[in-house]
Amino acid sequence: MKVYICLRQKYMKKLKVGIIREGKVPHDKRVAFTPEQCAQISKEYPDVELVVQPSEWRSFTDEEYRNAGVTMVEDISDCDILIGIKEVPKNELIANKKYLFFSHTIKKQAHNRSLLQTMIEKGITMIDYECLVDKNDNRIIGFGRFAGIVGAYNGIMAYGLKYKMFDLKPAHLCHDKKELFAELDKVNLPNIKVVVTGGGRVANGACETMGAMNLRKVTPYEFLNYTFREPVYVQLHSHDYFEAKDKSPFSSYDFHHNPENYRCTFSDPNSYASITDLLIHATFWDPRADILFTKQRMRDPDFRISVIADVTCDIDGSIPSTTRSTTIEDKFYGYNPLTEEIIGSFDKEAITVMAVDNLPCELPRDASDGFGKHLIERVLPSLFGDADHLIIDRACILKNGKLTERFSYLKQYASGNEVK
């Protein structure tokens, strides 16, 4: 067997993999693998030839890749696998290739219907990062941690600007996470109360930022019942602010499968909405579930939240003031709860809202490094090696231009004949 493997390795053509330049505008500065990670892959997978397409806007320069011994090529048409981050522009798709990127098509996003149609026409095999899941359908890769880190930072930044306490350097102007966290040394908060919702990668990233400020973490009971002489924060999980409508004990399994059977208590009198100053919303929301609070509740005199960092950025979702997304360059807007209008970000009447929908792009070097590590550890053994190929199969939307069984529900969406 060993002799067979050696002969196979000797005479088989190398698998050629290309890291593509991000073509979608505005250009994303992230990349699937850092220069050091490319060198690591070449060492660990000698049967894989890895090349990188040059880019003027990538957060890692072409020179950094060359210094790591990585081959830079403009023409990637002879690659077997092409790896990017964001959607590939339709005119840049190469027929009959295997691609990995975030396609943003699995929820039938209208703006990407033509992208899916083009991939079908060109006979492309599409592996979507968002669909890389384990046998229990838990996602194994993503940028969530950095969305949380930056989202929480932006929330603190907004609070400082709103009350003219401090002025942090925008996250996207920081070289990396180290510089971002160093900026937090400027922060001197009064004894405010901060809520972080969620228990996944995004929320834990937000808590990482809280930890970088040495902010004291308290329990939900302490948060609700005690006053403090210092700023504190609490991390809330679903069971902390949802209860079964029939008063039965909270079941996490039942809640996630039947959220319509539960009532949100976040905005109850004397509950979180009445004592929170800054809300960092970092949890997944199912449209069947209650929203966190209503527009009417936001008009109440005891509604205390004055800054909302909506990391999830669900438009018209669980946070009613999130009526639009914001941008990296223009992060905030003001929401007037009395008129329900958008006003100046830091007007006296405003609840300040941060709803940037591409937060990891503000720390592209760190986000790329974390993403690449997950790819190397959890995906490449299946993509290049002999590990569980089901991970790849489950994430394969198209195979040679045909919808796979798992994604057959996209057939009408792709055809353009879906009934509204």
HELIX and SHEET records of a PDB file:
HELIX    1   1 LYS A    2  TYR A   11  1                                  10    
HELIX    2   2 PRO A   35  GLU A   44  1                                  10    
HELIX    3   3 ASP A   62  ASN A   67  1                                   6    
HELIX    4   4 LYS A   90  GLU A   92  5                                   3    
HELIX    5   5 ALA A  110  ASN A  112  5                                   3    
HELIX    6   6 ARG A  113  GLU A  121  1                                   9    
HELIX    7   7 TYR A  129  CYS A  131  5                                   3    
HELIX    8   8 GLY A  144  LYS A  162  1                                  19    
HELIX    9   9 ALA A  171  LEU A  173  5                                   3    
HELIX   10  10 LYS A  177  GLU A  183  1                                   7    
HELIX   11  11 LEU A  184  LYS A  186  5                                   3    
HELIX   12  12 ARG A  201  ALA A  212  1                                  12    
HELIX   13  13 PRO A  220  ASN A  225  1                                   6    
HELIX   14  14 SER A  238  TYR A  241  1                                   4    
HELIX   15  15 SER A  252  HIS A  257  1                                   6    
HELIX   16  16 PRO A  259  ASN A  261  5                                   3    
HELIX   17  17 TYR A  272  ILE A  275  1                                   4    
HELIX   18  18 LYS A  295  MET A  298  1                                   4    
HELIX   19  19 LEU A  359  GLU A  362  5                                   4    
HELIX   20  20 PRO A  364  HIS A  374  1                                  11    
HELIX   21  21 LEU A  375  VAL A  379  3                                   5    
HELIX   22  22 LEU A  380  PHE A  384  1                                   5    
HELIX   23  23 LEU A  390  ALA A  395  1                                   6    
HELIX   24  24 GLU A  405  LEU A  410  5                                   6    
HELIX   25  25 LYS A  411  SER A  415  1                                   5    
SHEET    1   A 8 THR A  71  MET A  72  0                                        
SHEET    2   A 8 VAL A  48  VAL A  52  1                                        
SHEET    3   A 8 LEU A  15  ILE A  19  1                                        
SHEET    4   A 8 ILE A  81  ILE A  83  1                                        
SHEET    5   A 8 LYS A  98  PHE A 101  1                                        
SHEET    6   A 8 THR A 125  ASP A 128  1                                        
SHEET    7   A 8 CYS A 396  LYS A 399 -1                                        
SHEET    8   A 8 LYS A 402  LEU A 403 -1                                        
SHEET    1   B 8 ARG A 216  LYS A 217  0                                        
SHEET    2   B 8 VAL A 232  LEU A 236  1                                        
SHEET    3   B 8 LYS A 193  THR A 197  1                                        
SHEET    4   B 8 LEU A 278  HIS A 281  1                                        
SHEET    5   B 8 VAL A 307  ASP A 310  1                                        
SHEET    6   B 8 ILE A 351  MET A 354  1                                        
SHEET    7   B 8 PHE A 332  ASN A 336 -1                                        
SHEET    8   B 8 GLU A 341  ILE A 343 -1                                        
SHEET    1   C 2 PHE A 242  ALA A 244  0                                        
SHEET    2   C 2 TYR A 262  CYS A 264 -1                                        
END                                                                             
